[in-house]
Amino acid sequence: MIDHSRAEFPPWLDLVAPSIGVVGLIAAAVADGGPHGLAIARTLVGAAFLGAVTDAMLLGHWYLVQPGLGRGLLNELVRLVAWVWPFEVAVLLWPTGMIQVLDGQISDSYGGLLGWFWIACVITTIVLCLVTRAALKERYYSAVMAATGLLYLAILTAFGTDLVARAILAG
């Protein structure tokens, strides 16, 4: 028997852990040095971007073992990745950023190869999000399998988008 007399868990408490996380991310960005506004923006946007793509891939994997689940949440996460993507690219292009790598002002130590690799990751990530959304429109279970595979690839290219730029710009 279910006890309905107990009070429900207050939903606002769900915001406690993320709030503490944001404070920690801001502190880490400030400790990193440089222009603090840019460091904070890159850290917060990067966390949202990588968190969304990771959550989407993990949820897609869960759908493989629970095929009857509705696809709404997975679609929402894929939309979130696509929505955050331009902000991720913008904060990484912001000077001093990947524009200076691409025009040769900052060396990537590989003759520009990492700059081109970064561009490939940027483009491929958004393409994978769009193709994943198209796959999720199909009714069949194989569409969820395809979407999950695409999200596995998207997590690789998303990390390439974020981490390659950070590695180059940190050097």
N, C-alpha and C positions, 0 to 999 in steps of 0.2 A: 504494500500500500504506500502511496506517495503522500508525504506530509506537505500539504499546501499552506499550512499556517505560517511557515517560515518566510521571512522577507527575501525578496529576490536580491541577488548580488547587484550593487549599484553600478550601472554601466560606466559612469564617469571614472571609476577606478581603473578601467582599461587604459586610461590615458597616463597613469602614473609612470609605468615603465618606459613608454616612448618619450615622455617629458624628461625623465632622467637621462635617457639615451641622447636626446638632443643637446642637453647641457654638456654631456661628456664629449659629444662630437664637436661642439663649439670650442670647448676647452682644448681639445686636441688640435683643432685648426689654428687657434691662437698660439699655441705652443710651437706649432710648425714654423711660425715666423712669416716674413714677407708681408705683402699687403693683406691685412687681416680680413677685410671684406671679401676679397677674392678667395682667400683660403677657406673662410667659413662657407661661402657659396659653393665652392667646389666640393667641400666635405659633405654638406647637407644634401646637395643635389646628387652627388655620387652615391651616397648612402640610399637615397630614395630610388635611384635608378637600378643599382645593383640589388637592392632588397626586393624591388618589384619583379625583376626578371628571375631572381632566385625563387621567390615565392610562387611565381607562375609555373616554373619548371617543376617544383616540388608538388604543387597542387595537380598539375597535369599528370605526374607520376601516380598520385593517389587515385586519380580517375581511372587509371589502368587496372587497379585492383578493386575498384568500386564502380563498375560500368554504369550503374543506374543513376549516378549522381547527375543533377542538373548542371548545365555548362555555364550558367550565369556568372558565377564567381570567377571561373577561369577566363571567360571573355572580359570580365571587368579588370582582371590583373593584366591581361595582354593589352587592353586599352590604356591602362595606367603606364605600362612600359612605353608605349608609343607616345603618350602625352608627355612624359618626363624626358624622353629622348632628345628633343630639341634644346631643352634647358641644359642637359648634360653636355651636348656638343658646344653650346654657346659658352658655358663657363670654361670649357677646355680650350676654346679658341681665343678667349679674352686675353689680351696682352698682360703679361708675357705668357704666351700660350702656344698652341700648336700652329698658329699662323706663322710665328717666327721660326718654327721648325721647318714648315713647308717652304718658306721663302729662303731658307738657308742661313738666317741670322743665328739660329741655335743649331749646333751640330748634334745629330743623333748617334754619331760615331759609326754609322754604317752607310755613309754616303747618301742619306735621305731615304733609305729603304724602310726604316721604322715609321717615318712620316707617311709613306704610301701605305704601309701595313695598317696604320691607324685609320686612314681614309677608308680602306677596304672594310675594316671592322665597323666603322660608323655606318656605312651604307648597308652592309650585310645585316646588321642588327635590325634596322627599321624594315628592310625587306622581309626578314624572317618574321617579324611581328605581323606584317600585313598578310603574309602567306598563312601564318598560324590562324589569324582571324578568319581567313577564307576557309581553311580546313574545318574550323569549328562550326561553320554553317551547315556542313554535311550532317546527315542524321545518323550515319552508321558509326559503330564502335571503332572501326578502322580509322575514322577521322580523328578521334581522340588520340589514337596511337600515333598518327601522323603529326598531330599538333604537339604531342609530348616530345617526339623526336626533333621537331623543329625548335622547340623551346630548349632542348639540350644544346642544339647548335647556337641558339640565340644567347644562351648564358656564356658560351665561349667567346662570341664576338662582342658581347656587352662588356665582359671583363677585359677584352682586348682594347675596347674603346676607352675604358677608364684607366686601366693599369699601365698600358703602353704610354699614354700621354703623361701620366704621373711619373713614370720612370724616366722618361726623357727630360721632363721639366725639372725634376729633382736634381739631375746631374749637372 
